């Protein structure tokens, strides 16, 4: 749950800043997922992390597209 101070900061950010922040967080999540993949030994865990990575990479691509659209305005 977001703290009140964090909510106020996010509320005052521009759309571009919010997208950049989300991109930063997504990149970190991708790094964590790659680490989890390197540690996974069970086939089901590997499959799970691969799906997680695909989802995060799709999100990353979407955010890049949105950032480009916002910057073109």
VEXMI-14345 format. One record per residue: residue number from 1; residue in one letter; x, y, z of N, C-alpha, C in turn. Coordinates in Angstrom, 2 decimals, padded with zeros to 5 digits, always signed. Example, Ala and Ser with C-alpha at 12.3 -4.5 7.8 and 13.67 -1.06 7.14 Angstrom:
+-----+------+---------+---------+---------+---------+----------+---------+---------+---------+---------+
! pos ! code !  n_east ! n_north !    n_up ! ca_east ! ca_north !   ca_up !  c_east ! c_north !    c_up !
+-----+------+---------+---------+---------+---------+----------+---------+---------+---------+---------+
!   1 !    A ! +013.19 ! -005.69 ! +007.80 ! +012.30 !  -004.50 ! +007.80 ! +013.20 ! -003.30 ! +007.80 !
!   2 !    S ! +012.85 ! -002.25 ! +007.08 ! +013.67 !  -001.06 ! +007.14 ! +012.90 ! +000.03 ! +007.87 !
+-----+------+---------+---------+---------+---------+----------+---------+---------+---------+---------+
END
This chain:
+-----+------+---------+---------+---------+---------+----------+---------+---------+---------+---------+
! pos ! code !  n_east ! n_north !    n_up ! ca_east ! ca_north !   ca_up !  c_east ! c_north !    c_up !
+-----+------+---------+---------+---------+---------+----------+---------+---------+---------+---------+
!   1 !    X ! +000.85 ! -001.17 ! +000.00 ! +000.00 !  +000.00 ! +000.00 ! +000.90 ! +001.24 ! +000.00 !
!   2 !    X ! +000.54 ! +002.21 ! -000.82 ! +001.32 !  +003.44 ! -000.89 ! +001.11 ! +004.29 ! +000.35 !
!   3 !    X ! +002.20 ! +004.88 ! +000.80 ! +002.08 !  +005.82 ! +001.92 ! +001.48 ! +007.12 ! +001.40 !
!   4 !    X ! +000.99 ! +007.94 ! +002.29 ! +000.37 !  +009.21 ! +001.91 ! +001.38 ! +010.10 ! +001.20 !
!   5 !    X ! +002.60 ! +010.15 ! +001.69 ! +003.62 !  +011.00 ! +001.06 ! +003.93 ! +010.53 ! -000.36 !
!   6 !    X ! +004.06 ! +009.23 ! -000.55 ! +004.33 !  +008.68 ! -001.87 ! +003.17 ! +008.98 ! -002.80 !
!   7 !    X ! +001.96 ! +008.82 ! -002.33 ! +000.78 !  +009.10 ! -003.14 ! +000.78 ! +010.56 ! -003.60 !
!   8 !    X ! +001.09 ! +011.46 ! -002.70 ! +001.12 !  +012.89 ! -003.05 ! +002.19 ! +013.17 ! -004.10 !
!   9 !    X ! +003.37 ! +012.53 ! -003.97 ! +004.43 !  +012.72 ! -004.96 ! +004.00 ! +012.19 ! -006.32 !
!  10 !    X ! +003.41 ! +011.01 ! -006.34 ! +002.96 !  +010.42 ! -007.60 ! +001.86 ! +011.26 ! -008.24 !
!  11 !    X ! +000.99 ! +011.79 ! -007.43 ! -000.12 !  +012.60 ! -007.91 ! +000.38 ! +013.85 ! -008.62 !
!  12 !    X ! +001.50 ! +014.40 ! -008.19 ! +002.04 !  +015.63 ! -008.75 ! +003.01 ! +015.39 ! -009.91 !
!  13 !    X ! +003.23 ! +014.15 ! -010.27 ! +004.16 !  +013.84 ! -011.36 ! +003.44 ! +013.94 ! -012.70 !
!  14 !    X ! +004.19 ! +014.31 ! -013.72 ! +003.63 !  +014.34 ! -015.07 ! +003.48 ! +012.90 ! -015.58 !
!  15 !    X ! +002.73 ! +012.76 ! -016.66 ! +002.55 !  +011.43 ! -017.24 ! +003.90 ! +010.85 ! -017.67 !
!  16 !    X ! +004.74 ! +011.69 ! -018.24 ! +006.07 !  +011.24 ! -018.66 ! +006.88 ! +010.73 ! -017.47 !
!  17 !    X ! +006.86 ! +011.47 ! -016.38 ! +007.60 !  +011.06 ! -015.18 ! +007.06 ! +009.75 ! -014.62 !
!  18 !    X ! +005.75 ! +009.59 ! -014.63 ! +005.15 !  +008.35 ! -014.14 ! +005.56 ! +007.16 ! -014.99 !
!  19 !    X ! +005.55 ! +007.36 ! -016.30 ! +005.95 !  +006.27 ! -017.21 ! +007.42 ! +005.92 ! -016.99 !
!  20 !    X ! +008.27 ! +006.93 ! -016.85 ! +009.69 !  +006.68 ! -016.62 ! +009.91 ! +005.92 ! -015.31 !
!  21 !    X ! +009.15 ! +006.29 ! -014.28 ! +009.26 !  +005.59 ! -013.00 ! +008.82 ! +004.13 ! -013.15 !
!  22 !    X ! +007.73 ! +003.92 ! -013.86 ! +007.23 !  +002.57 ! -014.09 ! +008.22 ! +001.76 ! -014.92 !
!  23 !    X ! +008.86 ! +002.39 ! -015.89 ! +009.89 !  +001.71 ! -016.68 ! +011.06 ! +001.27 ! -015.80 !
!  24 !    X ! +011.48 ! +002.16 ! -014.92 ! +012.58 !  +001.85 ! -014.00 ! +012.22 ! +000.66 ! -013.12 !
!  25 !    X ! +011.01 ! +000.66 ! -012.59 ! +010.56 !  -000.44 ! -011.74 ! +010.46 ! -001.74 ! -012.54 !
!  26 !    X ! +009.99 ! -001.65 ! -013.77 ! +009.85 !  -002.84 ! -014.60 ! +011.22 ! -003.41 ! -014.95 !
!  27 !    X ! +012.18 ! -002.54 ! -015.24 ! +013.54 !  -003.01 ! -015.52 ! +014.12 ! -003.75 ! -014.32 !
!  28 !    X ! +013.88 ! -003.23 ! -013.14 ! +014.35 !  -003.90 ! -011.93 ! +013.67 ! -005.26 ! -011.77 !
!  29 !    X ! +012.37 ! -005.32 ! -012.02 ! +011.65 !  -006.59 ! -011.94 ! +012.19 ! -007.60 ! -012.95 !
!  30 !    X ! +012.58 ! -007.13 ! -014.13 ! +013.16 !  -008.02 ! -015.13 ! +014.49 ! -008.58 ! -014.63 !
!  31 !    X ! +015.32 ! -007.72 ! -014.04 ! +016.60 !  -008.19 ! -013.49 ! +016.38 ! -009.25 ! -012.41 !
!  32 !    X ! +015.40 ! -009.01 ! -011.55 ! +015.09 !  -009.97 ! -010.48 ! +014.61 ! -011.29 ! -011.09 !
!  33 !    X ! +013.79 ! -011.20 ! -012.12 ! +013.27 !  -012.41 ! -012.77 ! +014.41 ! -013.20 ! -013.41 !
!  34 !    X ! +015.37 ! -012.51 ! -014.04 ! +016.51 !  -013.23 ! -014.61 ! +017.34 ! -013.91 ! -013.52 !
!  35 !    X ! +017.47 ! -013.25 ! -012.38 ! +018.17 !  -013.89 ! -011.26 ! +017.41 ! -015.13 ! -010.80 !
!  36 !    X ! +016.09 ! -015.00 ! -010.66 ! +015.29 !  -016.16 ! -010.26 ! +015.42 ! -017.30 ! -011.26 !
!  37 !    X ! +015.48 ! -016.94 ! -012.55 ! +015.64 !  -017.96 ! -013.58 ! +016.98 ! -018.68 ! -013.43 !
!  38 !    X ! +018.01 ! -017.94 ! -013.09 ! +019.34 !  -018.56 ! -012.92 ! +019.39 ! -019.47 ! -011.71 !
!  39 !    X ! +018.48 ! -019.27 ! -010.75 ! +018.47 !  -020.07 ! -009.53 ! +017.46 ! -021.22 ! -009.58 !
!  40 !    X ! +016.54 ! -021.16 ! -010.52 ! +015.47 !  -022.17 ! -010.56 ! +016.02 ! -023.52 ! -011.00 !
!  41 !    X ! +015.59 ! -024.54 ! -010.28 ! +016.04 !  -025.90 ! -010.60 ! +014.88 ! -026.78 ! -011.03 !
!  42 !    X ! +013.70 ! -026.46 ! -010.64 ! +012.52 !  -027.24 ! -010.99 ! +011.94 ! -026.75 ! -012.32 !
!  43 !    X ! +011.52 ! -027.68 ! -013.16 ! +010.97 !  -027.34 ! -014.47 ! +009.78 ! -026.40 ! -014.36 !
!  44 !    X ! +008.92 ! -026.63 ! -013.39 ! +007.74 !  -025.79 ! -013.22 ! +008.13 ! -024.36 ! -012.83 !
!  45 !    X ! +009.15 ! -024.24 ! -012.01 ! +009.63 !  -022.92 ! -011.62 ! +010.25 ! -022.19 ! -012.81 !
!  46 !    X ! +010.99 ! -022.91 ! -013.61 ! +011.59 !  -022.33 ! -014.80 ! +010.49 ! -021.81 ! -015.73 !
!  47 !    X ! +009.48 ! -022.63 ! -015.96 ! +008.36 !  -022.22 ! -016.82 ! +007.67 ! -020.99 ! -016.26 !
!  48 !    X ! +007.48 ! -020.96 ! -014.95 ! +006.83 !  -019.83 ! -014.30 ! +007.62 ! -018.54 ! -014.50 !
!  49 !    X ! +008.93 ! -018.63 ! -014.31 ! +009.78 !  -017.44 ! -014.45 ! +009.84 ! -017.00 ! -015.92 !
!  50 !    X ! +009.86 ! -017.94 ! -016.84 ! +009.87 !  -017.59 ! -018.27 ! +008.60 ! -016.82 ! -018.62 !
!  51 !    X ! +007.46 ! -017.27 ! -018.10 ! +006.20 !  -016.56 ! -018.34 ! +006.22 ! -015.17 ! -017.69 !
!  52 !    X ! +006.78 ! -015.10 ! -016.50 ! +006.91 !  -013.81 ! -015.81 ! +007.77 ! -012.85 ! -016.64 !
!  53 !    X ! +008.88 ! -013.36 ! -017.17 ! +009.76 !  -012.53 ! -018.00 ! +009.05 ! -012.04 ! -019.26 !
!  54 !    X ! +008.32 ! -012.93 ! -019.90 ! +007.58 !  -012.54 ! -021.10 ! +006.59 ! -011.43 ! -020.78 !
!  55 !    X ! +005.90 ! -011.57 ! -019.67 ! +004.93 !  -010.56 ! -019.24 ! +005.62 ! -009.22 ! -018.97 !
!  56 !    X ! +006.73 ! -009.26 ! -018.26 ! +007.46 !  -008.04 ! -017.93 ! +008.05 ! -007.38 ! -019.18 !
!  57 !    X ! +008.53 ! -008.18 ! -020.12 ! +009.08 !  -007.62 ! -021.35 ! +007.98 ! -006.98 ! -022.19 !
!  58 !    X ! +006.79 ! -007.58 ! -022.20 ! +005.66 !  -007.00 ! -022.90 ! +005.27 ! -005.67 ! -022.26 !
!  59 !    X ! +005.24 ! -005.64 ! -020.93 ! +004.94 !  -004.41 ! -020.21 ! +005.98 ! -003.34 ! -020.52 !
!  60 !    X ! +007.25 ! -003.72 ! -020.54 ! +008.34 !  -002.81 ! -020.83 ! +008.17 ! -002.21 ! -022.23 !
!  61 !    X ! +007.87 ! -003.06 ! -023.22 ! +007.66 !  -002.58 ! -024.59 ! +006.49 ! -001.60 ! -024.66 !
!  62 !    X ! +005.41 ! -001.92 ! -023.95 ! +004.24 !  -001.03 ! -023.92 ! +004.61 ! +000.33 ! -023.32 !
!  63 !    X ! +005.33 ! +000.31 ! -022.21 ! +005.72 !  +001.57 ! -021.57 ! +006.64 ! +002.40 ! -022.46 !
!  64 !    X ! +007.54 ! +001.76 ! -023.17 ! +008.39 !  +002.49 ! -024.12 ! +007.55 ! +003.14 ! -025.21 !
!  65 !    X ! +006.57 ! +002.40 ! -025.70 ! +005.67 !  +002.94 ! -026.72 ! +004.90 ! +004.14 ! -026.18 !
!  66 !    X ! +004.37 ! +004.02 ! -024.95 ! +003.63 !  +005.11 ! -024.34 ! +004.52 ! +006.34 ! -024.12 !
!  67 !    X ! +005.74 ! +006.10 ! -023.69 ! +006.67 !  +007.20 ! -023.47 ! +006.94 ! +007.94 ! -024.78 !
!  68 !    X ! +007.12 ! +007.19 ! -025.83 ! +007.33 !  +007.81 ! -027.14 ! +006.12 ! +008.65 ! -027.55 !
!  69 !    X ! +004.93 ! +008.10 ! -027.34 ! +003.70 !  +008.83 ! -027.67 ! +003.57 ! +010.11 ! -026.86 !
!  70 !    X ! +003.87 ! +010.03 ! -025.59 ! +003.77 !  +011.21 ! -024.71 ! +004.79 ! +012.27 ! -025.13 !
!  71 !    X ! +005.97 ! +011.84 ! -025.51 ! +007.02 !  +012.79 ! -025.92 ! +006.73 ! +013.42 ! -027.27 !
!  72 !    X ! +005.91 ! +012.76 ! -028.08 ! +005.58 !  +013.32 ! -029.40 ! +004.48 ! +014.35 ! -029.33 !
!  73 !    X ! +003.79 ! +014.43 ! -028.21 ! +002.68 !  +015.40 ! -028.06 ! +003.19 ! +016.82 ! -028.01 !
+-----+------+---------+---------+---------+---------+----------+---------+---------+---------+---------+
END
